[in-house]
Each structure stands twice: as C-alpha cells, then as structure tokens.
Amino acid sequence: MSESLRVEFFPADLERSIAFYEALGFEVRGRSSDPVPYAAVRLGGVRIGLAQRPAVDPALRAVPIGTEVVIEVADVVACRDGVVAAGIELAGDLVEREWGLTDFRVTDPDGYYLRFTSRR
C-alpha cells in the first residue's frame, strides 16, 4: 500500500488562499463550487484541500492551540528565499534546530501554521 496524506483547510476567502498557496509554489489541481467553493492545491506530494467556510478567529488555529503542518523540502534555503521573494511574511526565519534540521515558518491568511523543513 502506498499511503499519502491530504490536509483540508477552511479559509474564509478562497481566492485569497489560492493566491497565498500559489505564491508558496503550490499548483491548483482542481476547483469546484458545489456544495461550497473548493480548490485542491499541490506542491510535490503535499496536497491541501481548501474549502471556503465562514471566518474564525485565526488565534484558534495558532500554535500551540492549533496544528503545525510540517512540509519537508529538498532545499529549505531556496524555498525560504522563494517565499520571501514572493512577498510572504515569515512567522519565523531559518533556524538550525538541535535535532539536526533547519526550518522556517509561515502563517497563512486564515491562521494555519506551516513549517518548511529540510530533510534528514
């Protein structure tokens, strides 16, 4: 069996979220409007579904209350440079962690917390 993971987020403004994830390098892989506005975005093997829903307080999605989504990338420095070049504000810049990996963090427009990290 070949397992995979798809995460679903619930943005208040689908178009704003699509623009954000495209700026991160994700590609829109599908869209629909029934029963709610929805888009599927993908970056390599990372798949995120975006289903528009009413706004909630972004603090409810923030770490440590919410969930941190960790995305492993081949070149974390190049990924970070691309994110910054796209004009996305970092929640945390590159840090070498004591467990041997380097990462940076961003928060999407609805408060979802993403950590981009190097691979082992």
N, C-alpha and C positions, 0 to 999 in steps of 0.2 A: 504494500500500500504506500502511496506517496501522499503524505499529509501536506496540507497547506493551511494558511491562516488568512482570513479576511476579517478586517475590523470594520464596524459600521459606526459612523459619527452622525450627529444630528444637528446640523447647522441651521441657524435662523435665516441666513441668506445664502442660498445655494450658489448663486453666481459669484458672490464674494469668496466663498470657499473654493470653488473651482479655480478662480484666478490665483488664490494663495497656493494651492497644491500644484498648479502648473508652474508657478514661479519656483517651487521647490524641485521641479524636474519631473513631476508626475504627468502622465498622459491620460487624457479622458478616454475611457474604453467603452463607454455606453451611457445613454441617458434615457430617462422616461419621465412621464408626468402623472402616471396613474398607478397607485392611488395618491401618491404625493410626488412632488418634484424630487428626482433622484439622479445621481451620477455615480458612476464607478470610475475610480482613478487607479493608476498602477505605476509603480516605479520598480522595474525588475520584477522580483517575486512578491513585492509588497502590494497588497490590494486593499483599498479603502473604499467602502460604500458611503456615500453622502446622501442622507435622506432628510430633506428640509422639514423642520418642525418649529414650533414656537420657541422664542428665545428663552434661555435660562441664565441665571447668574453665572458668568464664567468662573467665578471663585469656587463654585461647586465642582468644577472639573479639574481644578488646580491640584498639584501635588502639595501636601501628602494626602489630601482628601480623595482626589480623583485618581486617574490611572496615567501612568507614564508609558507611552508607546516607544519601544526601542527599535530603531532601524539600523541594521548593520550595513555598512558601505565599504567598498574596496579602498577608497581613498578619502578619508574623512577630512583632510585639509582641503582638497579640491572641492569636495561637497560643500564645506563651510564657505569657501571663497565664492562659489556659485550662488549660495543663499544670500550672502552679503551683497554681491553684485546685483542680485535681483531686487534689492532694497528691503529685504525682510529683516526685521529687528531680531537680534538674538536674545533669548532669555538667559543664556549662559554661553560664553565663548569657549574655545578649545581648552580642555583641561586634560592633562595626563593623570589618570586615576591610579590609585595604589594597587588595583587589581590588574594593571598592565594594559589597559585600553585607553584610548583618547576619544573624547566626545565633545559635542556641543549640543545646545538645546534651543528649541523654538516653541512658541505657543501659537496655535492657530487662532483665527479671528473669534472663535467661539470658546476658547479656553482649553482646548485639547493640547496636552503637553507631549512634545515629541523630542526624543533624544536620538541623535545620529551618532553612531559609534563606529570605531574601527573594528575589524575582525581579529580574532586570535590567530 
